[in-house]
Amino acid sequence: MIQIDKLVRSKRKTLSLIVETDGTLTVRAPLRMKAADIRAFLEAKSPWILRKQAEARKAAPAQHRYVDGETFLYLGKQVPLRFVRDRKPALVLDRAFKLAQSAQPQAESAFQAWYKKQARAVLTERAGYFARKHGFEIEKIRITSARTRWGSCSAKKTLSFTWRLVMAPPEVVDYVVVHELCHLRELNHSRAFWAQVEAILPDYKGKRKWLKENGNLLVL
Ligand SMILES: [Zn+2]
């Protein structure tokens, strides 16, 4: 489903779609056009929109400014940032990211700490799930800050994942988890390795492609 980042209604007669340079979608619509009609139009145009968004985002990876309304990726969804009165903890996810006004100067580190914490919980849960289901043994899970190395696996059965991964959609997170788990059995990228990945996630290729094309978006 296509997300509308900004909807502007005016006395125009037709609908127009603008994919902004940062990949967000602005829709300009006639005053009385029904939401369902806008939706239907968006769905019909979705291949074009997705292609333009991918192009825009590749050209200009997000650089956050930590201003009200700016969006942040979490598990594949763009979540808006809202500033709130001072509170503890300074940052929570409650439909929106709610950040205490006074924490704005440290916004980046607050987000980073938040993502790290979520990454530990999400990745521990997902790795545990696949390990139990497919009989893998994990010794430890480490969370790193790597930028392009999404995960790794050591001979000591330690799986490492970058916290940036929890910005990606859940099925992409699962792909990286399964990829690293399979390295516990095959320490290379041989045919045998990919066969193991495929046996667990038959549609893994699309997720791998998603990471190649969108990995540069998983930044603060
Ligand atoms: Zn690998």
Boltz pocket constraint, residues with backbone or C-beta under 6 A from the ligand:
constraints:
  - pocket:
      binder: B
      contacts: [[A, 179], [A, 183], [A, 188], [A, 189]]
      max_distance: 6.0
